[in-house]
Amino acid sequence: MEKKGKMPTIALCGNPNTGKSTIFNALTGSSQKIGNWPGATVEKKWGKLLAKHSKGKGAAKIVDLPGTYSLSAYTKEELIARNFVVEDKPDVVIDVVDASNLERNLYLSVQLKELGANVVIALNMMDIARRRGYEIDVNGLSGLIGCPVVPLVADREEGLAELIEVSLLASEGKLASREISVNYGKDLGEEIGSLAEHVSRHAAPLAQKYGAHWVAVKILENDAEIMAKVNSQDRDICDEKLIEFVKEAEERLGEPVDIRIASLRYGFINGIVKSVLKKSPEERIIRSDSIDRLLINPLIGIPVFLLIMYAMFQGVFLLGAPLVELVEAFIGIVSVVAKGALEATNAPAWLSELVLVALIEGVGNVLIFLPNILLLFLGIAILEDTGYMARAAFVMNRIMQKIGLHGKSFISLVLGFGCSVPAVMAARTLKNEDDRLMTILVSPLVPCAARMEVFVFLAGAFFAPSVAGQAVFSLMLLSFVLIAVMGILFRKFLASGERQPFVMELPPYNMPTLKGLFFHMWGRAKMFVQKAGTFIFLVALIMWFLAGNPSGVEYGSAESYIGIAGRAIAPLFAPLGFGWEESVALLFGFLAKEVVISAFGILYGAVDEGLLTDTLAVVWTPLQAYVFMVFTLVYMPCFATVAVIRQETGSWKWAAFSAAYSCVLAWVVSLAVLTAGTLLGY
């Protein structure tokens, strides 16, 4: 029962890829990442229920948990979900169930009910279930599972009003809910009963918090965390004794206890499903199966993937070119107007330089490429929402295994096209520590959106639109080659554990909605502009100050503070053909890769009042520009990514190693490209 004045906490739980984040965004107005693949959410997010949904019933805290198939956690993100439900005990757990895959999804539902959680089942994807010829008796399911069941189609917000109304009533204890009892049979039932009695006697606080029966079942399932909790409260039982108890139970039963428990649960679930699910009598091939014969075919699946990625990069440039020109023209007008206003008001020289150089040259040159970035994320969003990205991971599994990476690592690599931070965090979905570490170390080699801005900028300046897309696509291929090389080396020298098999759910194909695609693009545009207007402007301001001091030196010259810093590190980059200006840009690029463009705007923008791209075209050759792009692709990830690597690995050692090896690799690969290009006459 909810306490008066207390804001109820409603947790969204469920299997991966069932629509939890879609429901979360609709209920809270948030912009949580949505992906039509398992593992899109890797940490819990929370928001406040929108007033339009509460209908005067008061506020509520909504928590979006990572997807988990059961309360027996194996990976880090599953542990986050399990611990929140078990330890924090939310007022209501909305278990989001895929209506088109009822039997598998109800396994978690049964576990939640066994735990004694206050469950409301959100029967999502009803439209897909109907298309597959399924009819579900919702009331019958509610009666058999012992909790409210609300049918809905989350991406169209159908049924959301009823879901939140039922959930709020459940949080107040106003809805009937009953316990369910899985029949574990006489032999196993006696084992559970005996162990539950011992837990009640010797670990009473644990039994009171979780229930003695539930604790006993988890011990028999070899749940390491629960065993540790029992051990901490019962000094007469250590982990070894618990393991021995489980072994003795297995000998008496003649099979592993956890398998027996899972089989009996599925038997219970199978009885429910047979009672409430009716299938269309007509046999028909599901359309997704026909499409999968092409897209996940071992022979043509990879060429199809490369063709799709090539088309996406070409589209980013060909469709984005006229839009970039419009933004460029607008910023040019802003520059002229600002210069005129500053001259008319006799503004001091420092203020004119601040506005024209630090703000317009530094930040404006980053914003110019917003259309290209939005088109890139539109392409990625379409691939995600249709369900293709999960197929791409499946297709790439064979290659990933050969280069020493887990098939699921491909999910992190694809997320890396957006940002390396979530790519590193997505490694939580891997069970094996070696797989997780190697994925973390190679993920920053994928060109993120910030690096893409540098590529778009330089490719647009030095190559025709029809060739620019090919240049950027070649960088993507190069990144995959480097990932393969480093994956093989890391597997050989860093890995010590056994390889884990790759099992991944292929989600159903969906037609992307305009609302969903707009949501993706708007979220990215908002982040892009906010970052440009705050962090990048701050860094540009620092660079502007360093370029204009000490007093009396020429702005942006080799004698300025920024020039002194550049000349100090320039010898390291001289073999690559970089001057001190490029060296400074790369140095500040550690803070954020977009800052590289700002550095060029501040340093080269002062040389010529024309466009920055025209200025660079005079200073560089296309080969030099491409070598700089290669170095930017490979060298150390940004500071935020390094910090997340430290967080995920628990050690600055691996964060420092990631930064160091990528810098050495960038130098070697860039020199090789420069040498090859020179020999070929470019």
C-alpha positions in Angstrom: 0.0 0.0 0.0 1.4 3.4 -0.9 2.1 5.7 1.9 0.4 9.1 2.0 2.5 11.7 0.3 4.9 9.3 -1.1 5.6 9.4 -4.9 5.2 5.9 -6.2 8.0 4.3 -8.1 7.0 2.4 -11.2 9.7 0.2 -12.8 9.6 -0.8 -16.5 11.0 -4.4 -16.7 11.0 -7.0 -19.4 13.0 -8.9 -22.0 15.3 -7.0 -24.3 13.6 -5.3 -27.2 10.1 -5.4 -26.0 9.4 -1.7 -26.1 10.3 -0.6 -22.5 12.2 2.6 -23.6 9.3 3.5 -26.0 6.9 3.3 -23.1 9.3 5.3 -20.9 9.7 8.1 -23.4 5.9 8.3 -24.0 5.2 8.4 -20.2 7.9 10.8 -19.3 8.6 12.9 -22.4 12.2 11.8 -22.2 14.6 11.1 -25.1 15.9 7.7 -24.0 17.7 5.8 -26.7 15.4 3.4 -28.6 16.7 0.6 -30.7 15.0 -2.4 -32.4 17.6 -4.8 -31.1 18.6 -6.3 -27.8 20.8 -4.2 -25.6 19.8 -0.7 -26.5 19.4 0.2 -22.8 22.4 -0.7 -20.6 21.7 1.3 -17.5 18.6 2.3 -15.6 17.1 5.7 -16.5 14.4 7.5 -14.6 11.9 10.3 -15.3 8.7 11.8 -13.9 5.3 10.8 -15.2 3.9 13.5 -17.4 0.9 15.3 -15.9 -1.3 14.5 -19.0 -0.9 10.8 -18.1 -1.6 11.0 -14.4 -5.1 12.5 -14.8 -5.0 14.2 -11.4 -3.8 11.0 -9.6 -0.5 12.6 -8.6 3.1 12.3 -9.7 5.0 9.1 -10.2 8.6 8.2 -10.7 9.2 6.0 -13.8 12.3 3.9 -14.0 13.5 2.2 -17.3 15.5 -0.9 -16.6 17.9 -2.7 -18.9 16.4 -5.7 -20.6 16.7 -9.1 -18.8 15.4 -12.5 -19.7 15.2 -13.6 -16.1 16.0 -12.7 -12.5 19.1 -14.9 -12.7 21.5 -12.2 -13.8 24.5 -13.1 -15.9 25.6 -9.8 -17.4 26.2 -6.4 -15.9 23.0 -4.8 -17.3 20.9 -7.8 -16.3 22.3 -7.4 -12.7 21.3 -3.7 -12.7 17.7 -4.7 -13.6 17.5 -7.6 -11.1 19.0 -5.6 -8.2 16.6 -2.7 -8.7 13.6 -5.0 -8.6 14.9 -7.2 -5.7 16.6 -4.6 -3.6 14.8 -1.3 -4.3 11.4 -2.9 -4.4 9.5 -0.5 -6.6 5.8 0.1 -5.8 4.8 -1.4 -9.2 6.8 -3.4 -11.7 5.4 -3.0 -15.3 6.5 -6.2 -17.0 6.6 -5.4 -20.7 5.8 -8.6 -22.6 6.1 -9.2 -26.4 2.6 -10.5 -27.3 4.1 -12.2 -30.4 6.5 -14.2 -28.2 4.4 -15.0 -25.2 5.9 -18.2 -23.8 9.5 -16.9 -23.6 8.5 -13.5 -22.2 6.3 -15.0 -19.4 9.3 -16.7 -17.9 10.3 -13.4 -16.3 6.7 -12.7 -15.4 6.5 -15.9 -13.4 9.8 -15.1 -11.6 8.5 -11.6 -10.7 5.4 -13.1 -9.3 7.4 -15.7 -7.3 9.4 -12.9 -5.8 6.2 -11.2 -4.6 6.5 -8.1 -6.8 3.4 -6.0 -7.5 3.3 -6.7 -11.2 1.3 -5.2 -14.0 1.8 -6.9 -17.4 2.0 -4.6 -20.4 1.2 -6.9 -23.3 3.0 -4.9 -26.0 3.3 -5.4 -29.8 -0.3 -6.6 -30.1 -0.3 -5.4 -33.7 2.5 -7.8 -34.6 0.8 -10.7 -32.7 -2.4 -10.1 -34.8 -0.4 -10.0 -38.0 1.0 -13.4 -37.2 -2.5 -14.8 -36.6 -2.4 -14.8 -32.8 -5.5 -14.2 -30.6 -4.8 -13.7 -26.9 -7.4 -14.0 -24.2 -6.3 -11.0 -22.1 -8.7 -11.6 -19.3 -7.9 -15.3 -19.1 -4.1 -14.5 -19.0 -4.7 -12.0 -16.2 -6.6 -14.6 -14.2 -4.0 -17.4 -14.7 -0.9 -15.2 -14.0 -2.5 -13.5 -11.1 -2.0 -9.8 -12.0 -3.5 -7.1 -14.3 -2.8 -7.4 -18.0 -3.1 -4.4 -20.3 -2.8 -4.9 -24.1 -1.1 -2.1 -26.0 0.9 -0.9 -29.1 3.5 1.3 -27.5 4.9 2.9 -30.6 1.4 4.2 -31.5 0.6 5.0 -27.8 -2.4 2.7 -28.0 -3.3 1.4 -24.5 -0.9 3.7 -22.6 -3.6 5.6 -20.9 -5.1 2.4 -19.5 -1.6 1.1 -18.6 -0.8 4.0 -16.4 -4.2 4.1 -14.9 -4.0 0.5 -13.9 -0.4 0.9 -12.6 -1.3 3.9 -10.4 -4.3 2.0 -9.0 -1.9 -1.0 -8.3 0.5 1.3 -6.5 -2.3 2.3 -4.2 -3.2 -1.4 -3.5 -6.6 -1.0 -5.1 -6.3 -3.9 -7.6 -6.6 -7.5 -6.8 -3.5 -9.6 -7.2 -2.8 -13.1 -6.1 0.2 -15.3 -5.6 1.0 -18.0 -8.1 2.6 -21.3 -7.2 4.7 -23.3 -9.7 4.4 -27.0 -9.0 8.1 -28.1 -8.6 7.1 -31.7 -8.0 7.5 -33.8 -4.8 11.3 -34.4 -4.9 12.3 -30.9 -5.8 9.6 -29.4 -3.6 11.1 -31.2 -0.7 14.6 -29.9 -1.5 13.2 -26.3 -1.7 11.2 -26.7 1.5 14.2 -28.1 3.5 16.4 -25.3 2.3 13.7 -22.6 2.9 13.3 -23.8 6.4 17.0 -23.5 7.0 17.1 -20.0 5.6 14.1 -19.0 7.8 16.0 -20.2 10.9 19.5 -19.0 10.2 19.1 -16.1 7.9 15.8 -14.6 9.1 16.4 -11.0 7.8 17.1 -12.4 4.4 14.0 -14.5 4.5 11.9 -11.6 5.6 13.2 -9.3 2.9 13.0 -11.7 -0.1 10.9 -14.7 1.1 12.5 -17.9 2.3 11.1 -19.9 -0.7 12.5 -17.5 -3.2 15.9 -17.5 -1.5 15.9 -21.3 -1.5 15.1 -21.5 -5.2 17.9 -19.0 -6.1 20.4 -21.0 -4.1 19.4 -24.1 -6.0 19.8 -22.1 -9.2 23.4 -21.4 -8.2 22.8 -17.7 -7.8 26.2 -16.5 -6.6 25.0 -13.2 -5.3 22.2 -14.7 -3.2 24.6 -17.4 -1.9 27.0 -14.6 -0.8 24.1 -12.9 1.1 23.2 -16.1 2.9 26.8 -16.6 3.8 27.0 -13.1 5.3 24.1 -13.9 7.6 24.7 -17.5 8.4 28.3 -18.2 9.5 27.6 -22.0 9.7 27.2 -22.0 5.9 29.9 -20.9 3.5 29.7 -20.8 -0.3 31.4 -24.2 -0.5 28.7 -25.8 1.7 25.9 -24.3 -0.3 27.5 -25.6 -3.5 27.9 -29.0 -1.9 24.2 -28.9 -0.9 23.3 -28.1 -4.5 25.5 -31.0 -5.8 23.8 -33.4 -3.4 20.4 -32.3 -4.5 21.4 -32.8 -8.1 22.6 -36.4 -7.3 19.2 -37.1 -5.7 17.3 -35.6 -8.6 19.5 -37.0 -11.3 19.9 -33.8 -13.2 21.1 -30.2 -12.7 18.7 -28.4 -10.4 18.6 -25.1 -12.3 17.6 -27.0 -15.5 14.8 -28.9 -13.6 13.5 -25.6 -12.2 13.6 -23.9 -15.6 11.8 -26.9 -17.2 9.0 -26.9 -14.6 8.6 -23.2 -14.9 8.2 -23.5 -18.7 5.8 -26.3 -18.1 3.7 -24.0 -16.0 3.9 -21.3 -18.6 3.1 -23.7 -21.4 -0.2 -24.5 -19.7 -1.1 -20.8 -19.4 -0.2 -20.2 -23.1 -2.2 -23.1 -24.3 -5.2 -21.8 -22.4 -5.1 -18.2 -23.6 -3.4 -18.2 -27.0 -5.2 -19.2 -30.2 -3.3 -19.4 -33.5 -4.8 -18.8 -36.9 -5.5 -22.2 -38.6 -4.0 -21.1 -41.9 -0.3 -21.9 -42.3 1.7 -19.1 -43.8 5.3 -18.1 -44.0 6.0 -15.0 -42.0 7.3 -12.2 -44.2 10.3 -11.6 -42.1 11.5 -15.2 -42.7 11.5 -14.5 -46.5 13.5 -11.3 -46.0 16.0 -13.0 -43.7 16.8 -15.6 -46.3 18.4 -12.7 -48.2 19.8 -10.5 -45.4 21.4 -13.1 -43.2 22.5 -15.4 -46.0 26.1 -16.5 -45.3 27.2 -15.7 -48.8 25.5 -12.4 -49.7 24.7 -11.1 -46.2 28.1 -9.3 -45.8 28.1 -7.7 -49.3 24.5 -6.5 -48.7 25.6 -4.9 -45.4 28.6 -3.1 -47.1 26.3 -2.0 -49.9 23.8 -0.5 -47.4 26.6 1.3 -45.5 28.1 2.6 -48.8 24.7 3.9 -49.9 24.2 5.6 -46.5 27.5 7.5 -46.7 27.0 8.5 -50.3 23.5 9.8 -49.3 25.0 11.8 -46.4 27.1 13.8 -48.9 25.0 14.0 -52.0 21.8 14.9 -50.1 23.6 17.0 -47.5 25.7 19.1 -49.9 22.9 21.7 -50.8 21.8 21.9 -47.2 25.4 22.5 -46.0 25.6 25.3 -48.5 22.5 26.9 -47.1 23.8 26.8 -43.5 27.2 28.0 -44.7 25.6 31.0 -46.5 23.5 31.7 -43.3 26.6 31.7 -41.1 28.4 33.9 -43.7 25.5 36.4 -43.4 25.7 36.3 -39.6 29.4 37.0 -39.8 28.9 40.0 -42.1 26.1 41.4 -40.0 28.1 40.9 -36.8 31.2 42.6 -38.2 29.1 45.5 -39.4 27.4 45.9 -36.0 30.7 45.7 -34.2 32.3 48.4 -36.5 29.2 50.6 -36.2 29.4 50.5 -32.4 33.2 51.0 -32.3 33.5 47.8 -30.3 37.0 47.2 -28.9 39.3 45.0 -30.9 39.2 42.1 -28.3 35.4 42.0 -28.5 35.4 41.9 -32.3 37.9 39.1 -32.3 36.0 37.2 -29.6 32.7 37.3 -31.7 34.2 36.9 -35.2 36.9 34.4 -34.4 36.0 32.5 -31.2 32.3 32.4 -31.7 31.6 32.5 -35.5 34.8 30.9 -36.8 35.2 28.5 -33.8 31.6 27.4 -33.3 30.0 28.3 -36.7 32.3 26.0 -38.6 31.1 23.1 -36.5 27.4 24.0 -37.0 27.9 24.1 -40.8 27.9 20.3 -40.9 24.7 19.7 -38.9 22.8 18.6 -42.0 25.3 15.9 -42.8 25.3 14.6 -39.2 21.5 14.6 -39.1 21.3 12.6 -42.3 23.9 10.1 -40.9 21.8 9.6 -37.8 18.6 9.3 -39.9 20.2 6.5 -41.8 21.3 4.7 -38.6 17.9 5.2 -37.1 16.2 3.6 -40.2 18.5 0.6 -40.0 17.9 0.3 -36.2 14.1 0.7 -36.3 13.5 -1.7 -39.2 15.4 -4.4 -37.3 18.2 -4.6 -39.7 21.0 -3.8 -37.3 20.4 -7.0 -35.3 20.6 -9.0 -38.6 23.9 -7.2 -39.4 25.3 -8.4 -36.1 24.1 -11.9 -36.8 25.8 -11.8 -40.3 29.0 -10.4 -38.9 29.3 -13.0 -36.2 31.4 -15.4 -38.2 33.9 -12.6 -39.0 33.8 -11.3 -35.4 34.7 -14.8 -34.1 37.6 -15.1 -36.5 39.1 -11.8 -35.4 38.8 -12.7 -31.7 35.7 -10.7 -30.8 32.3 -11.9 -29.7 29.5 -11.7 -32.2 27.6 -9.4 -29.8 30.5 -7.0 -29.9 29.2 -5.8 -33.2 26.4 -4.0 -31.3 28.9 -1.9 -29.6 30.7 -1.2 -32.8 27.5 0.0 -34.5 26.7 2.2 -31.5 30.1 3.7 -31.9 28.9 5.5 -35.1 26.9 7.7 -32.8 29.2 8.1 -29.8 32.0 6.0 -28.3 30.6 6.5 -24.7 27.4 4.3 -25.2 29.5 1.9 -27.4 31.8 1.2 -24.5 28.9 1.0 -22.0 27.1 -1.5 -24.3 29.9 -4.0 -23.7 28.0 -4.7 -20.4 25.8 -7.1 -22.4 28.7 -9.5 -22.8 29.0 -12.2 -20.1 32.7 -13.0 -20.5 35.2 -10.5 -19.0 37.7 -11.0 -21.8 35.1 -10.4 -24.4 34.0 -7.3 -22.6 37.5 -5.9 -22.2 38.4 -6.4 -25.8 35.2 -4.9 -27.0 35.8 -1.8 -24.8 39.4 -1.4 -26.2 38.4 -1.6 -29.9 35.1 0.3 -29.8 36.8 3.7 -30.0 38.3 2.7 -33.4 34.8 3.2 -34.9 34.4 6.7 -36.4 31.9 8.4 -34.0 29.7 11.3 -35.0 32.3 13.9 -33.7 35.0 12.3 -35.9 32.5 12.2 -38.7 32.1 16.0 -38.5 35.9 16.3 -39.2 35.7 13.8 -42.0 32.7 15.6 -43.6 34.4 18.9 -43.2 37.7 17.8 -44.9 36.2 15.5 -47.5 33.8 18.3 -48.5 36.8 20.7 -48.8 39.1 18.4 -50.8 36.9 16.0 -52.7 33.9 16.3 -55.1 30.6 15.3 -53.5 30.5 12.1 -55.5 34.0 11.1 -54.2 33.7 12.5 -50.7 31.3 9.8 -49.7 33.7 7.1 -51.0 36.6 8.7 -49.0 34.6 8.6 -45.8 33.4 5.0 -46.6 37.0 4.0 -47.0 37.7 5.3 -43.5 34.9 3.1 -42.2 36.5 0.1 -44.0 39.9 1.0 -42.6 38.4 1.1 -39.1 37.1 -2.4 -39.5 40.5 -3.6 -40.7 42.2 -2.1 -37.7 39.5 -3.5 -35.4 40.2 -7.0 -36.9 44.0 -6.6 -36.4 43.7 -5.4 -32.8 41.0 -8.0 -32.0 43.4 -10.8 -33.1 46.3 -9.3 -31.1 44.2 -8.7 -28.0 42.7 -12.2 -28.1 46.2 -13.6 -28.4 47.9 -11.6 -25.6 45.1 -10.4 -23.3 42.5 -13.1 -23.3 42.7 -16.0 -20.9 39.1 -17.4 -20.6 37.0 -19.6 -22.8 35.2 -18.2 -25.8 31.5 -17.7 -25.2 28.9 -18.8 -27.8 26.9 -16.2 -29.6 23.1 -16.3 -29.2 21.1 -13.3 -30.3 17.4 -12.6 -30.7 16.4 -11.4 -34.1 13.6 -8.8 -33.6 10.7 -8.6 -36.0 10.9 -6.2 -38.9 9.1 -2.9 -38.3 8.2 0.0 -40.5 9.9 3.1 -39.0 7.4 5.8 -38.0 8.0 9.5 -39.0 7.6 10.4 -35.3 10.3 7.9 -34.3 12.7 9.1 -37.0 12.1 12.7 -36.1 12.6 11.8 -32.4 16.1 10.4 -33.3 17.1 13.4 -35.4 15.7 16.0 -33.0 17.5 14.4 -30.1 20.8 14.4 -32.0 20.3 18.0 -33.3 19.6 19.2 -29.7 22.7 17.5 -28.3 24.8 18.8 -31.2 23.7 22.4 -30.9 23.9 22.3 -27.1 27.5 21.0 -27.2 28.5 23.5 -29.8 27.0 26.4 -27.8 28.6 25.4 -24.5 31.5 23.1 -24.4 32.9 23.7 -27.8 32.5 27.5 -27.4 34.3 27.3 -24.1 37.3 25.4 -25.7 37.2 27.8 -28.6 37.4 30.7 -26.2 40.5 29.2 -24.5 42.1 28.6 -27.9 41.3 32.2 -29.0 42.9 33.5 -25.8 46.0 31.4 -26.3 46.2 32.5 -29.9 46.1 36.2 -29.1 48.6 36.2 -26.3 51.1 37.2 -25.0 50.5 40.8 -25.8 52.3 42.2 -28.8 52.6 39.0 -30.9 50.7 38.4 -34.1 47.4 36.7 -33.6 47.7 32.9 -34.2 51.4 33.1 -34.9 54.0 30.6 -33.9 55.1 33.0 -31.1 51.6 33.0 -29.4 50.9 30.7 -26.5 49.1 28.3 -28.7 51.9 28.4 -31.3 54.5 27.6 -28.6 52.5 24.6 -27.5 52.1 23.5 -31.1 55.8 23.8 -31.8 56.6 21.8 -28.7 54.8 18.7 -30.0 55.2 19.4 -33.7 58.3 17.2 -34.1 56.2 14.2 -33.2 53.9 14.9 -36.1 56.5 16.2 -38.6 57.0 12.8 -40.3 53.3 12.8 -41.1 53.5 16.2 -42.8 51.6 18.0 -40.1 52.6 21.5 -39.0 52.2 23.0 -35.6 48.7 24.1 -36.4 47.5 20.6 -37.1 49.4 19.4 -33.9 47.5 21.9 -31.8 44.2 20.9 -33.4 44.8 17.2 -32.5 45.9 18.1 -29.0 42.7 20.0 -28.3 40.8 17.2 -30.1 41.3 15.0 -27.0 38.7 17.1 -25.3 36.2 16.6 -28.1 36.8 15.7 -31.7 34.6 18.5 -33.0 37.1 21.0 -31.5 39.5 20.1 -34.3 37.3 22.1 -36.7 37.1 24.9 -34.2 40.9 25.0 -34.0 41.2 25.3 -37.8 38.6 28.1 -37.7 40.5 30.0 -35.1 44.0 29.4 -36.5 43.4 29.5 -40.3 40.3 31.7 -40.2 42.5 34.6 -39.2 44.7 34.2 -42.2 42.0 34.7 -44.8 38.6 36.3 -44.6 37.3 33.8 -47.1 35.8 30.5 -46.2 37.8 28.1 -44.1 37.6 25.3 -46.6 39.1 27.6 -49.3 41.9 28.5 -47.0 42.7 24.9 -46.2 42.6 23.9 -49.8 45.5 26.3 -50.4 47.5 25.1 -47.4 47.0 21.3 -47.8 46.9 18.7 -50.6 44.2 16.1 -50.8 46.7 13.5 -49.6 47.6 15.5 -46.6 43.9 16.0 -45.8 43.3 12.3 -46.1 46.2 11.4 -43.8 44.9 13.9 -41.2 41.5 12.1 -41.5 43.2 8.8 -40.9 45.0 10.0 -37.8 41.8 11.6 -36.5 40.0 8.2 -37.0 42.5 6.2 -35.0 44.1 8.4 -32.3 43.0 8.5 -28.7 39.3 8.7 -27.9 37.9 11.9 -26.3 38.2 12.5 -22.6 34.6 11.4 -21.9 35.3 8.0 -23.5 38.5 7.6 -21.6 36.7 8.3 -18.4 34.0 5.7 -19.3 36.6 3.1 -20.1 38.0 3.7 -16.6 34.5 3.4 -15.2 33.6 0.2 -17.0 37.0 -1.6 -16.5 37.5 -0.3 -13.0 41.0 0.7 -13.7 42.9 3.7 -15.1 45.4 1.2 -16.4 43.1 0.2 -19.2 42.0 3.7 -19.9 45.6 4.8 -20.3 46.4 1.8 -22.4 43.5 2.6 -24.7 44.7 6.2 -25.2 48.4 5.1 -25.6 47.9 2.2 -28.1 45.5 4.2 -30.3 48.0 7.1 -30.6 50.8 4.7 -31.6 48.6 2.9 -34.0 47.4 6.2 -35.5 51.0 7.4 -36.1 52.0 4.1 -37.8 48.9 3.8 -40.0 49.0 7.5 -41.0 52.7 7.2 -42.0 51.9 4.1 -44.0 49.1 5.9 -45.9 51.3 9.0 -46.5 54.1 6.8 -47.8 51.8 4.8 -50.1 50.1 7.9 -51.4 53.4 9.6 -52.2 54.7 6.5 -54.0 51.5 6.4 -56.0 51.9 10.0 -57.1 49.1 11.6 -55.1 
